Amino acid sequence: MKNTFYLLLCSIFFVACQKENAVNKEVLNIPVEAKIDRFDQEFMQTPPENFNTLKQKYPLLLSENVPDSVWFNKKNDTLFNELYSETQKQFKDISALKEELTLLFKHIKYYYPNENPGRVITVLSEVDITSRAIYTDSVSIISLDTYLGKNHKFYVDFDAYTLGDFEPNRIVVDLAENFSMQKVPQPQDRQFLSQMIYWGKVMYMKEMLLPEVSDALKMNYTEDQLKWIEANETQVWKNFIESKYLYDNDPKLVARFIQRAPFSKFYLELDQESPGSVGVYIGWQIVRSYMKNNNVTLQELTLKDAKTIFEQSKYKPKK
């Protein structure tokens, strides 16, 4: 009996691996390649007499409504020049980034054949953290000066728990998240469950688009934080159920368990040990369980309501 059960498990695992390998091979064969235009370099290196040519090449970035003098003054600004210099040190060689973006774009094209990813423009946003990585069907914009590494002097005034956001390996994850948030409709109600499932959908889509990226990086966690939530998933879920949070409309629950924070707020002794955004992680596990137990495409998932996903997920936290 044990041998039969073992053989059954092995056959299921083998079939799953075959399916995964087939998908990977199909993705890799998609003829998409990231083309990176270094606007950050061209802007600084273009002399005034050739500036109109640059404006024609980048009308999205160099608006005709802004006088040329504004751009020239920026190029002569001491702080901006230091920002440029530091960015060039970090991103002198972008071959690895190009490979990462190419693989992301292949996955986007695989799941969304009508998308046309490929062109990327790198810019200096003067550390505008609200627009680090932006995806559009025609071009993606990446602010390189927001990815100089967590220990860079430019980021000393930011909260310690956010410093991981500035690591270069966040670029492809942030761009995948920006794409995913455009494909997943915002929930129509304020229930905590709806918020968890929304972010669970975003996380699951990131998982599909970035299969080689660690769960910790996708969650924006350290490895220790990921280990904590994996070890305490049952206790967190139990707290949500016993506190009757799932169908609660209290917006404070989003601040306590969904939004980025140094830790989650259970109002218990374990708060300081916990990572922030544990509700996002739980939502991700619910969506994972739903996709495992239902024959649904990625596009169909995005349109499913939270209640249906939860009820059909058969979610049970890890023991």
C-alpha positions in Angstrom: 0.0 0.0 0.0 2.8 2.4 0.9 4.6 1.6 -2.3 1.5 2.3 -4.3 1.0 5.6 -2.6 4.7 6.5 -3.1 4.5 5.7 -6.8 1.3 7.8 -7.1 3.1 10.8 -5.6 6.1 10.3 -7.8 3.9 10.2 -10.9 2.0 13.3 -9.9 5.3 15.1 -9.3 6.7 13.9 -12.6 3.7 15.1 -14.6 3.8 18.5 -12.8 7.5 18.9 -13.6 6.9 17.9 -17.2 4.2 20.6 -17.5 6.4 23.2 -15.9 9.3 22.4 -18.1 7.0 22.6 -21.2 5.9 26.1 -20.1 9.4 27.2 -19.5 10.6 26.0 -22.9 7.6 27.7 -24.6 8.3 31.0 -22.7 12.0 31.0 -23.6 11.2 30.5 -27.3 9.0 33.7 -27.4 10.8 36.2 -29.7 10.9 39.2 -27.3 14.0 41.1 -26.1 14.3 44.1 -23.9 15.8 47.1 -25.6 17.1 49.6 -23.1 17.5 53.3 -24.1 19.7 55.1 -21.6 18.0 58.5 -21.5 19.8 59.3 -18.3 23.1 59.2 -20.2 21.8 60.8 -23.4 20.2 63.7 -21.5 23.5 64.6 -19.8 25.7 64.0 -22.8 23.7 65.9 -25.4 25.0 69.4 -26.2 22.5 72.3 -26.4 22.7 72.5 -30.2 21.4 68.9 -30.4 18.8 69.2 -27.8 15.9 69.4 -30.2 16.9 66.0 -31.7 16.8 64.5 -28.2 13.3 66.1 -27.6 12.1 64.4 -30.8 13.4 61.1 -29.6 11.9 61.3 -26.1 8.7 63.5 -26.4 7.2 61.6 -23.5 10.0 62.8 -21.2 10.9 66.2 -22.7 7.7 68.1 -23.0 7.5 71.0 -25.5 5.6 72.8 -22.7 8.7 73.1 -20.6 11.3 75.7 -21.7 14.7 74.4 -22.7 16.2 76.5 -20.0 14.6 74.4 -17.3 16.4 71.3 -18.7 19.7 73.1 -19.1 19.5 74.3 -15.5 18.9 70.8 -14.3 22.0 69.6 -16.2 24.1 72.2 -14.4 22.7 71.5 -11.0 25.4 70.2 -8.6 23.1 67.7 -6.8 21.7 66.4 -10.1 25.2 65.9 -11.4 26.1 63.9 -8.3 23.0 61.8 -8.7 24.0 61.1 -12.3 27.5 60.3 -11.4 26.5 57.8 -8.7 23.9 56.2 -11.0 26.5 55.6 -13.7 28.8 53.9 -11.2 26.0 51.5 -10.2 24.7 50.9 -13.7 27.8 51.1 -15.8 27.0 47.6 -17.1 23.3 46.7 -17.5 23.7 43.4 -19.3 22.3 41.4 -16.4 19.4 43.8 -16.0 18.6 43.4 -19.7 18.5 39.6 -19.3 16.2 39.9 -16.4 13.9 42.3 -18.2 13.9 40.1 -21.3 12.8 37.1 -19.3 10.0 39.1 -17.6 8.8 40.4 -21.0 8.7 36.9 -22.4 6.5 35.8 -19.5 4.2 38.8 -20.0 3.9 38.0 -23.7 3.2 34.3 -22.8 0.3 35.1 -20.5 -0.9 38.2 -22.4 -0.2 37.7 -26.1 -1.6 41.1 -27.0 1.0 42.9 -24.9 4.0 44.4 -26.7 6.7 44.7 -24.1 10.3 45.4 -25.1 11.4 49.0 -25.0 12.7 50.3 -21.7 13.9 53.9 -20.9 16.1 54.5 -18.0 15.8 57.9 -16.3 16.8 59.9 -13.2 13.7 60.9 -11.2 15.6 62.6 -8.4 14.7 59.7 -6.1 11.0 59.9 -6.7 10.0 56.6 -5.0 6.4 56.9 -6.3 7.5 56.1 -9.9 10.4 53.7 -9.6 9.3 51.3 -12.3 6.3 52.0 -14.6 5.1 49.6 -17.3 3.1 50.5 -20.4 2.4 48.5 -23.5 4.7 50.7 -25.6 7.5 51.5 -23.1 8.6 50.9 -19.5 10.3 53.6 -17.5 12.8 52.8 -14.8 14.2 55.4 -12.4 17.8 54.1 -11.9 18.5 56.6 -9.1 16.0 54.8 -6.9 18.0 51.5 -7.0 21.5 52.4 -5.9 21.6 50.0 -2.9 20.1 50.2 0.6 23.3 51.7 2.1 23.7 54.6 -0.3 24.0 58.0 1.2 21.1 59.4 -0.9 18.7 57.2 1.2 19.7 58.0 4.7 16.5 59.9 5.5 14.2 57.0 4.6 12.8 54.6 7.2 15.1 51.6 7.9 12.4 49.1 7.0 12.1 50.6 3.4 15.8 50.5 2.6 15.5 47.1 0.9 13.3 48.9 -1.7 16.5 50.6 -3.1 18.3 47.4 -4.0 19.0 46.9 -7.7 17.4 43.4 -7.7 14.1 45.1 -7.0 13.9 46.6 -10.5 12.4 43.6 -12.3 10.1 42.8 -9.3 8.8 46.3 -9.1 8.1 46.4 -12.8 6.3 43.1 -12.6 4.2 44.4 -9.7 3.3 47.6 -11.7 2.2 45.5 -14.6 0.2 43.1 -12.3 -1.6 46.0 -10.6 -2.8 47.2 -14.0 -4.3 43.8 -14.7 -6.0 43.1 -11.4 -9.1 45.2 -10.8 -9.4 47.0 -7.5 -12.0 45.5 -5.2 -15.4 47.0 -5.2 -15.8 46.8 -1.4 -13.7 47.5 1.7 -13.8 44.1 3.3 -10.5 42.9 4.6 -10.9 39.6 2.7 -11.3 41.6 -0.6 -8.1 43.5 0.2 -6.2 40.3 1.0 -7.4 38.6 -2.2 -6.6 41.6 -4.3 -3.0 41.6 -3.2 -3.0 37.8 -3.3 -3.8 38.1 -7.0 -1.0 40.6 -7.6 1.4 38.3 -5.8 0.3 35.3 -7.7 0.7 37.1 -11.0 4.2 38.2 -9.9 4.9 34.5 -9.1 3.9 33.5 -12.7 5.9 36.3 -14.3 9.0 35.8 -12.2 9.3 32.1 -11.5 13.0 32.3 -10.8 12.7 35.0 -8.2 12.5 34.0 -4.5 9.3 34.4 -2.5 11.2 36.7 -0.1 12.1 39.1 -2.9 8.6 39.0 -4.3 7.1 39.8 -0.9 9.9 42.4 -0.2 10.9 40.5 2.8 14.2 39.4 4.2 14.7 35.6 4.4 14.2 35.8 8.1 10.9 37.6 7.7 9.7 35.0 5.2 10.7 32.2 7.6 8.7 33.9 10.3 5.5 34.1 8.3 5.9 30.6 7.0 6.3 29.3 10.6 3.5 31.4 12.0 1.0 31.2 9.1 -1.4 29.1 11.1 -1.3 31.5 14.1 -1.9 34.5 11.9 -4.8 32.9 10.1 -6.3 31.8 13.5 -6.0 35.4 14.7 -7.8 36.7 11.7 -10.6 34.2 12.1 -11.1 34.6 15.8 -11.1 38.4 15.5 -13.7 38.1 12.7 -11.6 40.3 10.4 -12.4 38.7 7.1 -15.7 40.5 6.4 -14.9 43.6 8.4 -14.9 47.0 6.6 -12.6 48.7 9.1 -9.9 50.5 7.0 -7.5 50.3 9.9 -7.1 46.6 9.1 -5.4 47.6 5.8 -2.9 49.8 7.7 -2.3 47.0 10.3 -1.9 44.0 8.0 -1.7 45.1 4.3 0.4 48.2 3.9 4.2 48.3 4.1 5.2 48.7 7.7 8.1 47.7 10.0 5.8 45.1 11.6 2.2 44.0 11.6 -0.1 45.2 14.4 -1.9 42.4 16.2 -1.6 44.4 19.4 0.2 41.3 20.9 3.7 40.6 22.2 4.6 39.1 18.9 4.1 42.3 17.0 7.8 43.3 17.0 8.8 39.9 15.7 6.4 39.9 12.8 7.1 41.5 9.4 4.6 44.0 7.9 2.0 43.1 5.3 1.2 39.6 6.6 -2.3 40.0 5.1 -0.7 40.2 1.7 1.1 36.9 2.3 -2.1 35.2 3.6 -4.0 36.5 0.5 -1.3 35.0 -1.7 -1.6 31.6 -0.1 -5.4 31.7 -0.5 -5.0 32.5 -4.2 -2.3 29.9 -4.6 -4.6 27.3 -3.1 -7.5 28.4 -5.3 -5.4 28.1 -8.5 -4.2 24.7 -7.4 -7.7 23.4 -6.9 -9.4 25.1 -9.9 -8.8 25.0 -13.6 -8.6 28.8 -14.2 -6.4 30.9 -16.4 -4.4 33.8 -15.1 -6.7 36.2 -16.9 -9.8 34.5 -15.4 -8.3 34.7 -11.9 -8.1 38.5 -12.1 -11.9 38.8 -12.6 -13.0 36.4 -9.9 -14.5 38.0 -6.8 -12.8 37.5 -3.4 -15.7 35.5 -1.9 -15.7 32.9 -4.7 -11.9 32.6 -4.6 -11.9 32.1 -0.8 -14.8 29.6 -0.8 -13.3 27.5 -3.6 -9.7 27.7 -2.5 -9.9 25.0 0.1 -7.2 27.0 1.9 -5.7 25.5 5.0 -2.6 27.2 6.5 0.5 25.1 6.9 0.8 23.3 10.2 
